[in-house]
Amino acid sequence: QVQLVESGGGLVQAGGSLRLSCAASRSDFSINAMGWYRQAPGKQRELVATTTSGGSTNYADSVKGRFTISRDNARNTVYLQMNSLKPENTAVYYCNVDGTLGSRYLELWGQGTLVTVSS
């Protein structure tokens, strides 16, 4: 079994920064794509940023230039650096990872970490 462990959420003032981390619990889990999604109260879950095994990245328009997704393949970890945070960025942030464990394809979600941006 593989689990994703998220960390790094919290309360920050508008204009501040946070870095989220998401680590897979097994090093033999071969990861393909990694990404971050968020869900604000009363809204649907939406894509924030993704990165592929080849290093390509994709961002929601609302976070371009402020958020940066990166990955450490040796640690099976994905990061989301969030700068110039705005109150509308308040949400529960979830990491999403897909890959293979042996012959099994897995798509996993983290438990979510709350980011609260105060005005």
C-alpha positions as CSV (number, residue, x, y, z in Angstrom):
1,Q,0.0,0.0,0.0
2,V,1.2,3.5,-0.7
3,Q,0.1,6.6,1.1
4,L,0.6,10.3,0.4
5,V,1.6,12.5,3.3
6,E,1.0,16.2,3.0
7,S,2.4,19.0,5.1
8,G,2.9,22.7,5.0
9,G,-0.5,24.3,5.3
10,G,-1.5,26.9,7.8
11,L,-2.6,30.5,8.3
12,V,-0.8,33.3,6.5
13,Q,-1.5,36.9,5.8
14,A,-2.3,38.2,2.3
15,G,1.0,38.7,0.4
16,G,2.7,35.9,2.3
17,S,4.1,32.6,1.3
18,L,3.7,28.9,2.1
19,R,5.3,25.8,0.8
20,L,3.3,22.6,0.6
21,S,4.9,19.1,0.5
22,C,3.5,15.7,-0.4
23,A,5.6,12.6,-0.1
24,A,4.8,9.1,-1.2
25,S,5.3,6.5,1.6
26,R,7.1,3.9,-0.6
27,S,10.3,4.5,-2.6
28,D,9.4,1.7,-5.0
29,F,6.3,3.5,-6.1
30,S,7.2,4.7,-9.6
31,I,5.6,8.0,-10.0
32,N,4.4,9.5,-13.3
33,A,2.4,12.7,-12.9
34,M,2.1,14.7,-9.7
35,G,-0.2,17.6,-9.0
36,W,-2.0,19.9,-6.6
37,Y,-5.7,20.6,-6.5
38,R,-7.7,22.7,-4.1
39,Q,-11.3,22.9,-2.9
40,A,-12.6,26.1,-1.3
41,P,-15.8,26.1,0.8
42,G,-18.9,25.6,-1.3
43,K,-16.9,25.1,-4.5
44,Q,-15.7,22.2,-6.6
45,R,-12.2,20.8,-6.4
46,E,-10.0,22.5,-9.1
47,L,-6.6,22.0,-10.6
48,V,-3.8,24.2,-9.3
49,A,-0.7,22.8,-10.9
50,T,0.7,19.6,-12.3
51,T,4.0,18.2,-13.3
52,T,4.9,15.2,-15.4
53,S,7.8,12.8,-15.1
54,G,9.4,14.6,-18.0
55,G,9.3,17.9,-16.1
56,S,6.5,19.6,-18.0
57,T,4.3,21.8,-15.8
58,N,0.8,23.2,-16.1
59,Y,-0.8,25.9,-13.9
60,A,-4.2,27.3,-13.4
61,D,-4.4,30.8,-14.9
62,S,-5.2,32.3,-11.5
63,V,-1.9,31.1,-9.9
64,K,0.6,31.6,-12.8
65,G,3.5,33.6,-11.8
66,R,2.8,33.2,-8.1
67,F,2.8,29.4,-7.5
68,T,5.6,27.0,-8.5
69,I,5.3,23.2,-8.6
70,S,8.4,21.1,-8.3
71,R,9.3,17.5,-7.6
72,D,12.2,15.6,-6.0
73,N,12.1,12.2,-7.7
74,A,14.7,10.8,-5.3
75,R,12.4,11.5,-2.4
76,N,9.1,10.8,-4.3
77,T,8.0,14.2,-3.2
78,V,6.1,17.1,-4.8
79,Y,6.2,20.6,-3.6
80,L,4.0,23.7,-4.2
81,Q,5.6,27.0,-3.5
82,M,2.9,29.6,-3.1
83,N,3.9,33.3,-3.1
84,S,1.9,36.5,-3.0
85,L,-1.0,34.6,-1.5
86,K,-4.5,36.1,-1.7
87,P,-7.6,35.5,0.5
88,E,-9.2,33.8,-2.4
89,N,-6.5,31.1,-2.3
90,T,-8.0,29.9,1.0
91,A,-8.9,26.2,0.5
92,V,-8.0,22.7,1.3
93,Y,-5.1,21.7,-0.9
94,Y,-4.8,18.1,-2.1
95,C,-1.9,16.4,-3.8
96,N,-2.6,13.8,-6.5
97,V,-0.1,11.3,-7.8
98,D,-0.3,8.5,-10.3
99,G,2.2,5.8,-11.0
100,T,2.9,2.1,-10.7
101,L,3.8,-0.2,-7.8
102,G,5.1,-3.3,-9.4
103,S,2.5,-4.1,-12.1
104,R,-0.3,-2.1,-10.5
105,Y,-1.3,1.3,-11.6
106,L,-2.3,3.6,-8.8
107,E,-3.9,7.0,-8.6
108,L,-3.6,8.5,-5.1
109,W,-4.9,11.5,-3.2
110,G,-3.4,13.1,-0.2
111,Q,-5.4,13.8,3.0
112,G,-5.5,17.5,2.3
113,T,-3.9,20.4,4.0
114,L,-5.8,23.6,4.9
115,V,-4.4,26.9,3.7
116,T,-6.0,30.0,5.1
117,V,-5.1,33.4,3.8
118,S,-6.2,36.4,5.9
119,S,-6.8,39.8,4.5
